[in-house]
Amino acid sequence: MEGFRELTVPSSFLLGGLVALALAVCIGWVLQARLAAQVRNLPSFRFERELQAQGQRLEKLRQQLDRLCERMERLEEAACGAFQRLGLVRYSAFADTGSDQSFSLVLLDARDNGVVVTSLYGRNESRVYAKPLLDGKCPYRLSGEELAALARARDGKRWASLATGEGGGAEKS
């Protein structure tokens, strides 16, 4: 055996030890992979994954709720400027006309800002007037019918007929 070097006992042990170490490392990797697969299927590990997934879903819901709350605040602010309350009083403005053809209408927002619209119906002509309301006050003098319509808008009684005394229910509009 000329081409082969003779291995001495200590070098044989060294070579055998290296082979055994390499084999042990390979077996360790295989066992570690199998163990990881087993652990992933354990109920406690699945519970942990599910708990993390629920936490992520909960965070998304919280973000959606925050966005909805912001949107609701913007809508509430915008709604304050919209007409929310109305008061209507029908009456006969002139002695020669009947059927309560004249009216005063008050439209108010949440801050008592709005408008008073009055229509006076007569046999020969009709007139329409509009007066602004700021904080429930008008810079122009309001008639008794306009004041009654304003009171109805404030207290939720939407309409009335001064000639008959009927009306006042919030269910009518």
One Martini backbone bead per residue (centre of mass of N, CA, C, O) as a GRO file, in nm:
protein
  173
    1MET     BB    1   0.074   0.052   0.030
    2GLU     BB    2   0.182   0.327  -0.107
    3GLY     BB    3  -0.046   0.557  -0.140
    4PHE     BB    4  -0.093   0.507   0.149
    5ARG     BB    5  -0.129   0.617   0.450
    6GLU     BB    6  -0.067   0.562   0.752
    7LEU     BB    7  -0.260   0.530   1.024
    8THR     BB    8  -0.283   0.634   1.313
    9VAL     BB    9  -0.447   0.615   1.594
   10PRO     BB   10  -0.497   0.914   1.651
   11SER     BB   11  -0.598   0.986   1.358
   12SER     BB   12  -0.834   0.788   1.357
   13PHE     BB   13  -0.986   0.919   1.587
   14LEU     BB   14  -1.015   1.191   1.458
   15LEU     BB   15  -1.172   1.104   1.207
   16GLY     BB   16  -1.401   0.964   1.359
   17GLY     BB   17  -1.487   1.215   1.519
   18LEU     BB   18  -1.565   1.392   1.273
   19VAL     BB   19  -1.777   1.204   1.161
   20ALA     BB   20  -1.951   1.198   1.417
   21LEU     BB   21  -2.001   1.505   1.428
   22ALA     BB   22  -2.138   1.534   1.153
   23LEU     BB   23  -2.363   1.334   1.213
   24ALA     BB   24  -2.475   1.485   1.461
   25VAL     BB   25  -2.548   1.749   1.316
   26CYS     BB   26  -2.745   1.628   1.114
   27ILE     BB   27  -2.933   1.503   1.321
   28GLY     BB   28  -2.997   1.771   1.464
   29TRP     BB   29  -3.136   1.910   1.226
   30VAL     BB   30  -3.357   1.705   1.186
   31LEU     BB   31  -3.471   1.718   1.475
   32GLN     BB   32  -3.530   2.020   1.475
   33ALA     BB   33  -3.733   2.018   1.242
   34ARG     BB   34  -3.930   1.818   1.374
   35LEU     BB   35  -3.981   1.979   1.633
   36ALA     BB   36  -4.094   2.235   1.498
   37ALA     BB   37  -4.334   2.089   1.369
   38GLN     BB   38  -4.454   1.990   1.637
   39VAL     BB   39  -4.488   2.266   1.778
   40ARG     BB   40  -4.685   2.393   1.565
   41ASN     BB   41  -4.910   2.159   1.657
   42LEU     BB   42  -4.947   2.263   1.918
   43PRO     BB   43  -5.189   2.402   2.104
   44SER     BB   44  -5.021   2.638   2.227
   45PHE     BB   45  -4.915   2.749   1.958
   46ARG     BB   46  -5.188   2.799   1.824
   47PHE     BB   47  -5.290   2.990   2.041
   48GLU     BB   48  -5.072   3.205   1.997
   49ARG     BB   49  -5.139   3.265   1.702
   50GLU     BB   50  -5.437   3.339   1.751
   51LEU     BB   51  -5.380   3.569   1.946
   52GLN     BB   52  -5.224   3.741   1.743
   53ALA     BB   53  -5.450   3.763   1.534
   54GLN     BB   54  -5.655   3.898   1.723
   55GLY     BB   55  -5.481   4.145   1.782
   56GLN     BB   56  -5.477   4.248   1.490
   57ARG     BB   57  -5.783   4.275   1.456
   58LEU     BB   58  -5.823   4.469   1.693
   59GLU     BB   59  -5.649   4.698   1.577
   60LYS     BB   60  -5.816   4.744   1.323
   61LEU     BB   61  -6.079   4.814   1.473
   62ARG     BB   62  -5.966   5.057   1.625
   63GLN     BB   63  -5.900   5.221   1.372
   64GLN     BB   64  -6.187   5.228   1.261
   65LEU     BB   65  -6.314   5.363   1.508
   66ASP     BB   66  -6.150   5.621   1.494
   67ARG     BB   67  -6.249   5.706   1.213
   68LEU     BB   68  -6.553   5.713   1.288
   69CYS     BB   69  -6.532   5.925   1.511
   70GLU     BB   70  -6.421   6.151   1.333
   71ARG     BB   71  -6.655   6.153   1.134
   72MET     BB   72  -6.881   6.210   1.340
   73GLU     BB   73  -6.773   6.483   1.431
   74ARG     BB   74  -6.796   6.618   1.154
   75LEU     BB   75  -7.102   6.569   1.119
   76GLU     BB   76  -7.197   6.715   1.373
   77GLU     BB   77  -7.084   6.988   1.293
   78ALA     BB   78  -7.242   7.012   1.027
   79ALA     BB   79  -7.532   6.977   1.157
   80CYS     BB   80  -7.542   7.247   1.316
   81GLY     BB   81  -7.596   7.411   1.028
   82ALA     BB   82  -7.858   7.269   1.006
   83PHE     BB   83  -8.178   7.232   0.974
   84GLN     BB   84  -8.384   7.113   1.267
   85ARG     BB   85  -8.601   7.341   1.307
   86LEU     BB   86  -8.959   7.411   1.308
   87GLY     BB   87  -9.199   7.683   1.240
   88LEU     BB   88  -9.561   7.703   1.194
   89VAL     BB   89  -9.785   7.973   1.089
   90ARG     BB   90 -10.123   8.006   1.027
   91TYR     BB   91 -10.311   8.278   0.858
   92SER     BB   92 -10.510   8.572   0.849
   93ALA     BB   93 -10.409   8.886   0.743
   94PHE     BB   94 -10.696   8.947   0.623
   95ALA     BB   95 -11.035   9.004   0.635
   96ASP     BB   96 -11.095   8.922   0.312
   97THR     BB   97 -10.950   8.655   0.403
   98GLY     BB   98 -10.910   8.306   0.408
   99SER     BB   99 -10.773   7.990   0.496
  100ASP     BB  100 -10.489   8.043   0.593
  101GLN     BB  101 -10.268   8.170   0.361
  102SER     BB  102 -10.089   8.265   0.567
  103PHE     BB  103  -9.733   8.274   0.677
  104SER     BB  104  -9.492   8.149   0.926
  105LEU     BB  105  -9.143   8.059   0.897
  106VAL     BB  106  -8.913   7.863   1.093
  107LEU     BB  107  -8.552   7.814   1.069
  108LEU     BB  108  -8.330   7.602   1.266
  109ASP     BB  109  -8.051   7.547   1.424
  110ALA     BB  110  -7.857   7.451   1.696
  111ARG     BB  111  -7.782   7.784   1.733
  112ASP     BB  112  -8.033   7.967   1.643
  113ASN     BB  113  -7.998   7.974   1.338
  114GLY     BB  114  -8.171   8.159   1.061
  115VAL     BB  115  -8.517   8.186   0.943
  116VAL     BB  116  -8.778   8.413   0.838
  117VAL     BB  117  -9.086   8.331   0.672
  118THR     BB  118  -9.321   8.552   0.510
  119SER     BB  119  -9.666   8.520   0.401
  120LEU     BB  120  -9.889   8.750   0.238
  121TYR     BB  121 -10.229   8.702   0.174
  122GLY     BB  122 -10.417   8.842  -0.096
  123ARG     BB  123 -10.640   8.913  -0.336
  124ASN     BB  124 -10.423   9.109  -0.506
  125GLU     BB  125 -10.178   9.011  -0.314
  126SER     BB  126  -9.838   8.899  -0.249
  127ARG     BB  127  -9.604   8.855   0.025
  128VAL     BB  128  -9.244   8.823   0.086
  129TYR     BB  129  -9.048   8.752   0.381
  130ALA     BB  130  -8.708   8.792   0.512
  131LYS     BB  131  -8.540   8.689   0.823
  132PRO     BB  132  -8.285   8.690   1.029
  133LEU     BB  133  -8.109   8.455   1.255
  134LEU     BB  134  -7.918   8.519   1.562
  135ASP     BB  135  -7.939   8.354   1.835
  136GLY     BB  136  -8.265   8.407   1.808
  137LYS     BB  137  -8.217   8.688   1.668
  138CYS     BB  138  -8.354   8.991   1.532
  139PRO     BB  139  -8.296   9.298   1.364
  140TYR     BB  140  -8.599   9.274   1.328
  141ARG     BB  141  -8.920   9.308   1.354
  142LEU     BB  142  -9.157   9.094   1.499
  143SER     BB  143  -9.429   8.939   1.472
  144GLY     BB  144  -9.656   8.750   1.630
  145GLU     BB  145  -9.637   8.511   1.428
  146GLU     BB  146  -9.327   8.493   1.427
  147LEU     BB  147  -9.299   8.440   1.731
  148ALA     BB  148  -9.468   8.179   1.728
  149ALA     BB  149  -9.285   8.023   1.532
  150LEU     BB  150  -9.031   8.042   1.708
  151ALA     BB  151  -9.147   7.893   1.952
  152ARG     BB  152  -9.209   7.630   1.798
  153ALA     BB  153  -8.918   7.567   1.715
  154ARG     BB  154  -8.806   7.548   2.009
  155ASP     BB  155  -9.043   7.330   2.125
  156GLY     BB  156  -9.146   7.131   1.865
  157LYS     BB  157  -9.390   7.286   1.754
  158ARG     BB  158  -9.451   7.310   1.419
  159TRP     BB  159  -9.770   7.387   1.416
  160ALA     BB  160 -10.027   7.642   1.330
  161SER     BB  161 -10.360   7.781   1.376
  162LEU     BB  162 -10.488   8.084   1.472
  163ALA     BB  163 -10.789   8.066   1.395
  164THR     BB  164 -10.842   7.762   1.527
  165GLY     BB  165 -10.601   7.642   1.724
  166GLU     BB  166 -10.469   7.435   1.571
  167GLY     BB  167 -10.221   7.216   1.646
  168GLY     BB  168  -9.865   7.151   1.743
  169GLY     BB  169  -9.772   6.895   1.631
  170ALA     BB  170  -9.486   6.704   1.560
  171GLU     BB  171  -9.627   6.504   1.347
  172LYS     BB  172  -9.654   6.750   1.185
  173SER     BB  173  -9.541   6.910   0.847
   0.00000   0.00000   0.00000
